[in-house]
Amino acid sequence: MARFEEADARLFKNIWICMRCNAKNRTGSSKPRRCRKCGSSRLRLKHKAKKAGK
């Protein structure tokens, strides 16, 4: 499955995952202060999927 710049931006840009409850936190530009679901401040960026064969 071929991916392109717009799809990568839509899937991975500015999406933060809570390390306590695994909720997705979408934001406009910067890291959110806390999780929208549980209130934790432990957030990480969504990992990009590795391309097969490389």
N, CA, C and O atoms as a printed pandas DataFrame, in Angstrom:
     atom_number atom_name residue_name chain_id  residue_number  x_coord  y_coord  z_coord
0              1         N          MET        A               1    0.844   -1.177    0.000
1              2        CA          MET        A               1    0.000    0.000    0.000
2              3         C          MET        A               1    0.888    1.239    0.000
3              4         O          MET        A               1    1.707    1.430    0.899
4              5         N          ALA        A               2    0.722    2.049   -0.987
5              6        CA          ALA        A               2    1.532    3.254   -1.113
6              7         C          ALA        A               2    0.988    4.359   -0.211
7              8         O          ALA        A               2   -0.221    4.571   -0.117
8              9         N          ARG        A               3    1.915    5.059    0.451
9             10        CA          ARG        A               3    1.513    6.193    1.271
10            11         C          ARG        A               3    2.124    7.447    0.691
11            12         O          ARG        A               3    3.168    7.394    0.041
12            13         N          PHE        A               4    1.489    8.556    0.918
13            14        CA          PHE        A               4    1.986    9.824    0.416
14            15         C          PHE        A               4    1.951   10.845    1.537
15            16         O          PHE        A               4    1.393   10.590    2.604
16            17         N          GLU        A               5    2.548   12.003    1.292
17            18        CA          GLU        A               5    2.755   13.023    2.329
18            19         C          GLU        A               5    1.464   13.424    3.044
19            20         O          GLU        A               5    1.446   13.536    4.270
20            21         N          GLU        A               6    0.402   13.637    2.301
21            22        CA          GLU        A               6   -0.858   14.082    2.910
22            23         C          GLU        A               6   -1.433   13.016    3.838
23            24         O          GLU        A               6   -1.967   13.326    4.903
24            25         N          ALA        A               7   -1.318   11.761    3.422
25            26        CA          ALA        A               7   -1.834   10.674    4.265
26            27         C          ALA        A               7   -1.011   10.551    5.544
27            28         O          ALA        A               7   -1.576   10.376    6.624
28            29         N          ASP        A               8    0.319   10.638    5.439
29            30        CA          ASP        A               8    1.157   10.573    6.632
30            31         C          ASP        A               8    0.833   11.701    7.600
31            32         O          ASP        A               8    0.776   11.485    8.810
32            33         N          ALA        A               9    0.624   12.886    7.081
33            34        CA          ALA        A               9    0.290   14.025    7.946
34            35         C          ALA        A               9   -1.044   13.793    8.648
35            36         O          ALA        A               9   -1.180   14.096    9.834
36            37         N          ARG        A              10   -2.017   13.267    7.936
37            38        CA          ARG        A              10   -3.338   13.031    8.516
38            39         C          ARG        A              10   -3.293   11.941    9.582
39            40         O          ARG        A              10   -3.992   12.031   10.591
40            41         N          LEU        A              11   -2.478   10.918    9.366
41            42        CA          LEU        A              11   -2.438    9.788   10.288
42            43         C          LEU        A              11   -1.542   10.006   11.508
43            44         O          LEU        A              11   -1.845    9.510   12.593
44            45         N          PHE        A              12   -0.435   10.749   11.337
45            46        CA          PHE        A              12    0.557   10.805   12.404
46            47         C          PHE        A              12    0.858   12.189   12.962
47            48         O          PHE        A              12    1.374   12.279   14.076
48            49         N          LYS        A              13    0.568   13.258   12.257
49            50        CA          LYS        A              13    0.960   14.583   12.708
50            51         C          LYS        A              13    0.041   15.082   13.818
51            52         O          LYS        A              13   -1.183   15.043   13.690
52            53         N          ASN        A              14    0.645   15.550   14.906
53            54        CA          ASN        A              14   -0.076   16.133   16.037
54            55         C          ASN        A              14   -1.076   15.186   16.679
55            56         O          ASN        A              14   -2.135   15.614   17.137
56            57         N          ILE        A              15   -0.746   13.904   16.714
57            58        CA          ILE        A              15   -1.559   12.938   17.446
58            59         C          ILE        A              15   -0.712   12.398   18.587
59            60         O          ILE        A              15    0.329   11.781   18.362
60            61         N          TRP        A              16   -1.154   12.630   19.786
61            62        CA          TRP        A              16   -0.444   12.219   20.979
62            63         C          TRP        A              16   -1.204   11.080   21.641
63            64         O          TRP        A              16   -2.434   11.105   21.690
64            65         N          ILE        A              17   -0.489   10.078   22.150
65            66        CA          ILE        A              17   -1.083    8.913   22.789
66            67         C          ILE        A              17   -0.770    8.969   24.280
67            68         O          ILE        A              17    0.374    9.192   24.676
68            69         N          CYS        A              18   -1.786    8.767   25.094
69            70        CA          CYS        A              18   -1.600    8.736   26.540
70            71         C          CYS        A              18   -0.939    7.417   26.925
71            72         O          CYS        A              18   -1.363    6.353   26.476
72            73         N          MET        A              19    0.098    7.487   27.755
73            74        CA          MET        A              19    0.793    6.268   28.154
74            75         C          MET        A              19    0.109    5.582   29.338
75            76         O          MET        A              19    0.536    4.505   29.752
76            77         N          ARG        A              20   -0.926    6.177   29.877
77            78        CA          ARG        A              20   -1.680    5.540   30.954
78            79         C          ARG        A              20   -2.919    4.823   30.420
79            80         O          ARG        A              20   -3.169    3.671   30.775
80            81         N          CYS        A              21   -3.699    5.501   29.567
81            82        CA          CYS        A              21   -4.968    4.907   29.114
82            83         C          CYS        A              21   -5.030    4.660   27.609
83            84         O          CYS        A              21   -6.038    4.157   27.114
84            85         N          ASN        A              22   -3.969    5.005   26.868
85            86        CA          ASN        A              22   -3.873    4.801   25.415
86            87         C          ASN        A              22   -4.901    5.583   24.606
87            88         O          ASN        A              22   -5.238    5.181   23.493
88            89         N          ALA        A              23   -5.397    6.673   25.133
89            90        CA          ALA        A              23   -6.343    7.508   24.392
90            91         C          ALA        A              23   -5.590    8.373   23.385
91            92         O          ALA        A              23   -4.470    8.813   23.647
92            93         N          LYS        A              24   -6.217    8.615   22.225
93            94        CA          LYS        A              24   -5.650    9.517   21.236
94            95         C          LYS        A              24   -6.019   10.946   21.604
95            96         O          LYS        A              24   -7.173   11.235   21.923
96            97         N          ASN        A              25   -5.040   11.830   21.558
97            98        CA          ASN        A              25   -5.252   13.244   21.832
98            99         C          ASN        A              25   -4.790   14.027   20.624
99           100         O          ASN        A              25   -3.587   14.161   20.400
100          101         N          ARG        A              26   -5.723   14.550   19.838
101          102        CA          ARG        A              26   -5.371   15.337   18.664
102          103         C          ARG        A              26   -5.247   16.792   19.070
103          104         O          ARG        A              26   -6.002   17.286   19.907
104          105         N          THR        A              27   -4.282   17.473   18.465
105          106        CA          THR        A              27   -4.053   18.866   18.811
106          107         C          THR        A              27   -3.709   19.664   17.566
107          108         O          THR        A              27   -3.323   19.094   16.545
108          109         N          GLY        A              28   -3.847   20.972   17.646
109          110        CA          GLY        A              28   -3.577   21.817   16.498
110          111         C          GLY        A              28   -2.111   21.974   16.183
111          112         O          GLY        A              28   -1.709   21.785   15.035
112          113         N          SER        A              29   -1.288   22.318   17.177
113          114        CA          SER        A              29    0.102   22.611   16.843
114          115         C          SER        A              29    1.111   22.050   17.838
115          116         O          SER        A              29    2.169   21.574   17.428
116          117         N          SER        A              30    0.816   22.093   19.118
117          118        CA          SER        A              30    1.826   21.699   20.098
118          119         C          SER        A              30    1.315   20.562   20.982
119          120         O          SER        A              30    0.178   20.110   20.847
120          121         N          LYS        A              31    2.177   20.118   21.882
121          122        CA          LYS        A              31    1.828   19.024   22.787
122          123         C          LYS        A              31    0.744   19.473   23.770
123          124         O          LYS        A              31    0.865   20.536   24.379
124          125         N          PRO        A              32   -0.301   18.682   23.926
125          126        CA          PRO        A              32   -1.326   19.034   24.917
126          127         C          PRO        A              32   -0.770   18.891   26.338
127          128         O          PRO        A              32    0.154   18.112   26.572
128          129         N          ARG        A              33   -1.325   19.627   27.259
129          130        CA          ARG        A              33   -0.852   19.588   28.647
130          131         C          ARG        A              33   -1.200   18.282   29.337
131          132         O          ARG        A              33   -0.412   17.751   30.119
132          133         N          ARG        A              34   -2.389   17.769   29.042
133          134        CA          ARG        A              34   -2.865   16.574   29.737
134          135         C          ARG        A              34   -3.769   15.760   28.833
135          136         O          ARG        A              34   -4.226   16.244   27.798
136          137         N          CYS        A              35   -4.023   14.533   29.223
137          138        CA          CYS        A              35   -4.901   13.642   28.464
138          139         C          CYS        A              35   -6.346   14.094   28.602
139          140         O          CYS        A              35   -6.772   14.512   29.679
140          141         N          ARG        A              36   -7.098   14.010   27.516
141          142        CA          ARG        A              36   -8.502   14.432   27.533
142          143         C          ARG        A              36   -9.374   13.451   28.310
143          144         O          ARG        A              36  -10.459   13.815   28.763
144          145         N          LYS        A              37   -8.907   12.199   28.469
145          146        CA          LYS        A              37   -9.724   11.159   29.075
146          147         C          LYS        A              37   -9.412   10.942   30.565
147          148         O          LYS        A              37  -10.322   10.890   31.393
148          149         N          CYS        A              38   -8.110   10.814   30.898
149          150        CA          CYS        A              38   -7.763   10.489   32.283
150          151         C          CYS        A              38   -7.039   11.607   33.022
151          152         O          CYS        A              38   -6.894   11.538   34.243
152          153         N          GLY        A              39   -6.576   12.649   32.302
153          154        CA          GLY        A              39   -5.923   13.771   32.953
154          155         C          GLY        A              39   -4.428   13.611   33.158
155          156         O          GLY        A              39   -3.793   14.493   33.737
156          157         N          SER        A              40   -3.848   12.508   32.700
157          158        CA          SER        A              40   -2.419   12.273   32.858
158          159         C          SER        A              40   -1.622   13.220   31.968
159          160         O          SER        A              40   -2.100   13.646   30.917
160          161         N          SER        A              41   -0.402   13.547   32.397
161          162        CA          SER        A              41    0.454   14.409   31.576
162          163         C          SER        A              41    1.517   13.599   30.833
163          164         O          SER        A              41    2.378   14.173   30.166
164          165         N          ARG        A              42    1.463   12.280   30.942
165          166        CA          ARG        A              42    2.429   11.406   30.259
166          167         C          ARG        A              42    1.926   11.081   28.861
167          168         O          ARG        A              42    1.131   10.159   28.681
168          169         N          LEU        A              43    2.389   11.837   27.872
169          170        CA          LEU        A              43    1.944   11.678   26.488
170          171         C          LEU        A              43    3.144   11.435   25.587
171          172         O          LEU        A              43    4.245   11.911   25.864
172          173         N          ARG        A              44    2.929   10.694   24.510
173          174        CA          ARG        A              44    3.960   10.457   23.509
174          175         C          ARG        A              44    3.345   10.648   22.134
175          176         O          ARG        A              44    2.129   10.550   21.971
176          177         N          LEU        A              45    4.197   10.924   21.135
177          178        CA          LEU        A              45    3.711   11.023   19.766
178          179         C          LEU        A              45    3.340    9.646   19.254
179          180         O          LEU        A              45    3.913    8.646   19.688
180          181         N          LYS        A              46    2.394    9.582   18.343
181          182        CA          LYS        A              46    2.023    8.315   17.738
182          183         C          LYS        A              46    3.187    7.812   16.895
183          184         O          LYS        A              46    3.756    8.567   16.107
184          185         N          HIS        A              47    3.544    6.533   17.059
185          186        CA          HIS        A              47    4.650    5.956   16.307
186          187         C          HIS        A              47    4.244    5.733   14.863
187          188         O          HIS        A              47    3.124    5.309   14.578
188          189         N          LYS        A              48    5.157    6.021   13.961
189          190        CA          LYS        A              48    4.902    5.767   12.549
190          191         C          LYS        A              48    5.109    4.294   12.258
191          192         O          LYS        A              48    6.046    3.683   12.772
192          193         N          ALA        A              49    4.247    3.722   11.438
193          194        CA          ALA        A              49    4.371    2.319   11.066
194          195         C          ALA        A              49    5.592    2.129   10.169
195          196         O          ALA        A              49    5.853    2.953    9.293
196          197         N          LYS        A              50    6.339    1.048   10.384
197          198        CA          LYS        A              50    7.506    0.773    9.563
198          199         C          LYS        A              50    7.064    0.240    8.218
199          200         O          LYS        A              50    6.100   -0.519    8.123
200          201         N          LYS        A              51    7.776    0.644    7.178
201          202        CA          LYS        A              51    7.459    0.180    5.830
202          203         C          LYS        A              51    8.017   -1.225    5.630
203          204         O          LYS        A              51    9.148   -1.499    6.030
204          205         N          ALA        A              52    7.256   -2.103    5.027
205          206        CA          ALA        A              52    7.673   -3.474    4.796
206          207         C          ALA        A              52    8.785   -3.533    3.761
207          208         O          ALA        A              52    8.763   -2.802    2.770
208          209         N          GLY        A              53    9.760   -4.411    3.997
209          210        CA          GLY        A              53   10.818   -4.621    3.032
210          211         C          GLY        A              53   11.964   -3.635    3.101
211          212         O          GLY        A              53   12.864   -3.698    2.263
212          213         N          LYS        A              54   11.969   -2.729    4.060
213          214        CA          LYS        A              54   13.058   -1.752    4.142
214          215         C          LYS        A              54   13.665   -1.707    5.502
215          216         O          LYS        A              54   14.594   -0.936    5.738
